[in-house]
Amino acid sequence: MHPIAFYLGSLPIRWYGVMMALAFMAGLWTATLRARRVNVAGEIVSDITLWVMLGGILGARFVYVTTYWKTEFAGGPFSEVFMVQHGGLVYYGGLIGSTLAAVIYILWEKLPLWKILDIFAPSIALGSVFGRIGCLLNGCCYGRACDLPWAIRFPADNPLHPPTTPVHPAEIYDALLNLVLYVFLAWLFRRKKFDGQIFATYLIVYAVFRSIAEYFRGDYPTDHVHAGLTSAQLVSVPIFVAGILLAAVLSRRPQTKQT
C-alpha cells in the first residue's frame, strides 16, 4: 500500500485524504436519511456536519500534535503541524472536538440536542470504517507482528516506515468492528426508547470495540503504553463510564413520543 492515490498535475492526492472525504460524505448521507425518519430537516444535518468536520479535524490534530510533538514536530518546520493530509489524527480527540462543536451549534440554534446526536451517532461509526481503511493505505496505525495467514506486509518505501515484516491488519480489525457498530446502531435507532440512547450506546460499545482493536496495535512508542494499556485504552475507560451514566440519566427523563 502506498499513501499517494494519484496526482493532479504535480499535486499528490493522498489516500488518507480521499478516505476522510468519503467518511464525511457517507456520514452526511446516512445521517440525512436518518433525520427524515424523525422529521428533522436535512438542511439542519448539513449545517451541523460543517461544524462536526471542523471540530473533529481540529480536535484530532491538536491531540496528535501535542502527543507526538517531541518525536515528530519539534525541530521541524512548523507548517507540518497543519499537514493533516499526511495523516496524524487521534480519533478520541476528533470525537471530543466534533461533539463539542456540534453541541455548541445545536444549543445556539435551540435544537433538540439528544435527538440530533442520536441521528449522527451511527454515521460516526460508519465514518470510522473509511478512516481506518485510510490508515491502512497510509501505513499508519499498523499492527504488531504475527504469523497468521492474513498477516500483511507494508512496502519498504513507505515514508512512515512501518515494519516490513508480517503484522496484524489492525486497521482492518478496527474498520470491521466499526462496521458492526454502525449496523447495530442503525438497527437500534428505529427501536430506541429515549432520546440520547443511540449516542450513549455508541460511547459504550465503541469504547469496548476500540479497546479490543488496540490489543493488536504495534505502532505505539513505549512511553505511550502504561501498565500494558495504550493511551486509547485508558481513554476508553472514562468514555465507557460516560456512556453508562448518560444512558442511566436520559432513560429516566420524561419522554416525548418517538416519530
C-alpha positions in Angstrom: 0.0 0.0 0.0 1.3 3.5 -0.8 0.0 6.8 0.6 -0.4 8.5 -2.7 -3.6 7.8 -4.6 -2.9 9.8 -7.7 -1.6 13.1 -9.0 -3.4 16.1 -10.3 -0.6 17.5 -12.3 2.2 17.8 -9.7 -0.2 17.8 -6.8 -0.2 14.5 -4.9 -3.6 13.3 -3.7 -3.2 11.1 -0.7 -5.3 8.1 0.1 -5.8 9.3 3.7 -7.4 12.5 2.5 -9.6 10.6 0.0 -10.9 8.2 2.6 -11.5 11.0 5.1 -13.6 12.8 2.4 -15.5 9.6 1.8 -16.0 9.3 5.5 -17.7 12.7 5.8 -19.8 12.1 2.6 -21.0 8.8 3.9 -21.7 10.2 7.3 -23.7 13.1 5.9 -25.7 11.0 3.5 -26.7 8.4 6.1 -27.4 11.0 8.8 -29.7 12.9 6.4 -31.7 9.7 5.6 -32.0 9.0 9.3 -33.1 12.6 10.1 -36.0 12.3 7.7 -37.3 9.4 9.8 -37.7 11.7 12.8 -38.8 14.8 11.0 -35.6 16.7 11.2 -34.8 18.8 8.1 -31.8 17.7 6.0 -30.5 21.3 6.0 -30.0 21.1 9.8 -27.9 17.9 9.3 -25.8 19.7 6.6 -25.2 22.7 8.8 -24.2 20.6 11.8 -21.9 18.5 9.6 -19.8 21.5 8.8 -19.2 22.1 12.5 -18.6 18.4 13.1 -16.0 18.4 10.4 -14.2 21.5 11.7 -14.3 20.4 15.3 -13.3 16.9 14.5 -10.3 17.7 12.5 -9.1 20.4 14.9 -9.6 18.2 17.9 -8.0 15.1 16.3 -5.0 17.1 15.0 -4.5 19.1 18.2 -4.3 15.9 20.3 -1.9 14.2 17.8 0.4 17.2 17.6 0.6 17.7 21.4 1.0 14.0 22.0 3.8 13.5 19.4 5.4 16.9 19.5 8.8 15.8 20.7 9.2 12.9 18.3 7.6 14.2 15.1 7.3 18.0 15.2 10.0 19.6 17.5 12.8 21.0 15.4 10.9 20.5 12.1 9.1 23.1 10.0 6.1 24.5 11.9 4.0 24.2 8.8 4.0 20.4 9.2 1.6 20.9 12.2 -1.1 21.8 9.6 -0.4 18.9 7.1 -3.4 16.8 8.0 -3.3 15.2 4.6 -0.1 13.4 5.7 -2.0 11.6 8.4 -1.7 12.1 12.1 -5.2 12.3 13.7 -6.2 11.0 17.1 -9.7 9.6 17.0 -10.7 10.4 20.6 -9.5 14.0 20.0 -11.7 14.1 17.0 -14.7 12.7 18.8 -14.4 15.2 21.6 -13.8 18.1 19.2 -16.7 17.2 16.9 -19.1 16.6 19.8 -18.3 19.9 21.4 -18.7 21.7 18.1 -22.0 20.0 17.4 -23.3 20.7 20.9 -22.4 24.4 20.8 -24.2 24.8 17.4 -27.2 22.7 18.5 -27.7 24.7 21.7 -27.1 28.0 20.0 -29.8 27.2 17.5 -32.1 25.8 20.2 -32.4 22.4 18.5 -33.2 19.1 20.3 -29.7 18.1 21.5 -30.1 14.4 22.2 -32.4 13.7 19.3 -29.8 15.1 16.9 -26.9 13.4 18.5 -28.7 10.1 18.0 -29.1 10.9 14.3 -25.3 11.4 14.0 -24.1 8.5 16.2 -24.4 5.7 13.7 -22.8 7.8 11.0 -19.8 8.5 13.2 -19.2 4.7 13.3 -19.6 4.5 9.6 -17.1 7.3 9.0 -14.6 5.4 11.2 -14.7 2.5 8.8 -13.4 4.7 5.9 -11.0 6.4 8.3 -9.3 3.1 9.3 -9.0 2.0 5.7 -7.3 5.3 5.1 -4.9 4.4 7.9 -4.1 1.1 6.2 -3.4 2.8 2.9 -1.3 5.5 4.6 0.8 3.0 6.5 -0.1 4.3 10.0 -1.8 2.6 13.0 -0.3 -0.7 12.0 -0.5 -3.9 14.0 2.1 -5.9 16.0 4.0 -8.8 14.5 2.2 -12.0 13.7 2.5 -15.1 11.5 -1.2 -15.6 10.8 -2.4 -16.4 7.2 -4.0 -12.9 6.9 -1.0 -11.0 8.1 0.1 -8.1 5.9 3.4 -6.5 4.9 4.0 -2.9 4.2 6.3 -1.8 1.3 9.8 -0.9 2.2 9.5 2.6 0.6 6.5 3.7 2.7 7.6 7.1 4.1 6.1 6.4 7.6 8.4 3.4 8.0 6.0 0.7 9.3 7.6 -2.7 9.7 8.1 -4.7 6.5 7.7 -8.0 8.5 4.2 -9.6 8.7 1.9 -7.7 11.1 -1.7 -7.9 12.2 -4.0 -5.8 9.9 -5.1 -3.9 12.9 -6.7 -1.2 10.8 -9.0 -3.7 9.2 -9.9 -5.2 12.5 -10.9 -1.7 13.7 -12.8 -1.0 10.5 -14.8 -4.2 10.7 -15.7 -3.6 14.4 -16.9 -0.1 13.4 -18.9 -1.6 10.6 -20.6 -3.9 13.0 -21.2 -1.0 15.4 -22.8 1.1 12.5 -25.2 -1.7 11.6 -26.2 -2.3 15.2 -26.8 1.4 15.9 -28.7 1.9 12.7 -30.9 -1.1 13.7 -31.3 0.3 17.3 -32.2 3.8 16.0 -35.5 2.5 14.7 -36.3 0.9 18.1 -34.9 3.4 20.6 -36.8 4.1 23.8 -35.5 7.6 24.6 -33.5 10.4 23.0 -29.8 10.0 23.6 -29.9 6.2 23.7 -28.1 5.8 20.4 -25.4 8.3 21.3 -24.9 6.8 24.7 -24.8 3.3 23.2 -22.2 4.4 20.7 -19.9 5.7 23.6 -20.3 2.4 25.5 -19.8 0.0 22.6 -17.1 2.0 20.8 -15.0 2.1 24.0 -15.2 -1.7 24.2 -14.5 -2.3 20.5 -11.6 0.2 20.5 -10.0 -1.5 23.5 -10.2 -4.8 21.6 -8.7 -3.4 18.4 -5.9 -1.7 20.4 -4.7 -5.1 21.6 -3.4 -5.8 18.1 -1.7 -2.4 17.6 2.0 -2.3 17.2 2.8 1.3 16.4 2.8 2.8 19.9 6.1 4.1 21.4 6.9 2.6 24.8 6.1 5.8 26.6 2.6 5.6 25.3 1.9 2.3 27.0 1.0 2.4 30.7 0.6 -0.8 32.7 0.2 -2.7 29.5 -2.6 -0.4 28.3 -2.3 2.0 25.3 -3.4 5.6 25.6 -6.6 4.9 23.7 -7.5 2.0 26.0 -7.0 4.3 29.0 -9.2 7.0 27.5 -11.8 4.3 26.6 -12.5 3.9 30.4 -14.0 7.3 31.0 -15.7 7.2 27.6 -17.4 3.9 28.6 -18.4 5.3 32.1 -19.7 8.5 30.5 -21.9 6.4 28.1 -23.3 4.3 31.0 -24.1 7.4 33.1 -25.6 9.2 30.1 -27.9 6.3 29.4 -28.9 6.0 33.0 -29.7 9.7 33.3 -31.5 10.1 30.0 -33.6 7.0 30.3 -35.2 8.5 33.5 -36.2 11.7 31.8 -39.9 12.2 30.7 -40.0 11.1 27.0 -42.0 12.6 24.2 -43.5 10.1 21.7 -41.0 8.9 19.1 -41.9 9.7 15.5 
